[in-house]
Amino acid sequence: MSSAGAASPDIEARAAAVRARFVGFNLRIGRGGRVHRVELFAWIGGVLIPAPACHVGFALDPGRLEPDAGPVTCRRCRDKGDTATTTYAQLEIDMGEWAT
Ligand SMILES: [Zn+2]
């Protein structure tokens, strides 16, 4: 295997699977009590994955993120914007061209 700068198909597939889990949801980090608003961030190779909008506790391990249907309870996320899912849904539509 070579070490190209672009994301491997495996990474892209994993990122797409993670994104799909969070469409229409907010998120929690592990068992943390706070619910964060979701934003997409560049991850390995520039692929986009969901992460807390406030950047708190995000250790580049999307496996720690859990979808949550509850309202955003993180004050920093609420200060950054309104209810999260609309923004994320719009980004997901834009991502369609990337998937091909
Ligand atoms: Zn937050």
Residues whose N, C-alpha, C, O or C-beta is under 5 A from the ligand:
A	BS01	ZN	H36 R37 P52 C54 C74 R76 C77
